[in-house]
Amino acid sequence: MLALNKGEILTIHNLRYMYYLNPKIKDLHRIFDQNERKDYLRLDLNENPGGLPQDVIDDVLKDITPQIVAQYPETLHFTEVLAKFLNTDIEHICLVNGSAEGIRYIIQAFTSPGGRIVGVVPSYFMFQVYSEMYGRSFVKVPYDEDLTMDVDKIINEITPDTELLILLNPNNPMGNCYTEDEFRRIYEAARVNEVTLLVDEAYHYFYPKTFIEYALKDKHVFVTRTFSKLFSMAGCRLGYVVGWPEGIKMVQKMCTPHNTNAFAMKFAEKIITTPSILEDLISKFKEGREYLIDNLYKHGYRHKGEAGNFLFIEVKTDAEKIVRRMKEEKGILIKSYPNVGDFGTCLRVSIGEKAYMEKFMNALLDLDR
Ligand SMILES: Cc1ncc(COP(=O)(O)O)c(C=O)c1O
């Protein structure tokens, strides 16, 4: 309502009509990537370059009926299958359209405008993007020079006015992980200060240690996971949040209606109910990683990052130039990454099965001289 002083007459000229745009969105820097990548060997976004075996895809497609396509997705059956896979019940799980969505809901629901969020950097960039989008204050805990993480530095930032602490297990991109003892200390500090703890386990399976039992047994701990990485389903968009039932209910309230894709659930069910598919994905990944690491050693390359599905590689010439020439001359997409300790700017390369690693290694030897 407009407050007028005595005697003041409101004329239409006093009103300012203006379209509204949230300044936080206006000023937000985001890259809207619509690059065509399908004709390249894609080692740039930590996907599985080979994907699921064609017979698995064909098998699942047989189950896709007109009714499944026409109907809004039903989530109960798949949530039960997933709960069984995780040894829990459906009250502890919220399905999301990729774990990035779950992360966003947790930030929206469990922090306030201007609220303090603590996270290590460098890390998955969306934590900072969402913090900025919603006007939260993101406090960065940097790695040490040698790329190790001093757990006390994290604990020191867990203050009573902190609302959310975000950890990655293992961390992307650095690949470091927390021991049980380190995690326990961080968790205790968060609990004492009543700080919600979010553990992003997107790279679980590439590194099997998990802290999911904290999210299943305790309150105010969430774990997010994805089907995009080892499960090779990035194109379908499926992730999930694990947490205490009341917390999960809050995340569910945030979800857009019918946010879980019906096809994604079909593929995910096939994978988690067929142990041989998962075993095959893991063994092909391990073979590819072993090949790449052996050959990097053999040719005098240093690498870092053991815990995810990617490696940092120190090059002998110019990383940026190699990234460019890989794309233009070899049809291979990789990324350069700045400030990786004493490597400086180096390559970040996703690991896939051996045939792809051979292609990358041969290209590297050709271009890096
Ligand atoms: C650490 C981390 N968390 C979450 C995600 C989001 O995964 P998605 O939204 O595909 O489930 C990614 C994707 O690269 C990631 O690297």
The ligand as an ORCA input file, in Angstrom:
! r2SCAN-3c Opt
* xyz 0 1
  C      30.378    -33.729     -7.596
  C      29.158    -33.718     -8.432
  N      27.974    -33.673     -7.835
  C      26.827    -33.658     -8.538
  C      26.860    -33.683     -9.912
  C      25.532    -33.616    -10.647
  O      25.205    -34.823    -11.230
  P      23.760    -35.094    -11.826
  O      22.963    -33.849    -11.711
  O      24.004    -35.523    -13.229
  O      23.181    -36.200    -10.975
  C      28.085    -33.720    -10.588
  C      28.128    -33.722    -12.063
  O      29.146    -33.645    -12.711
  C      29.265    -33.747     -9.825
  O      30.470    -33.764    -10.406
*
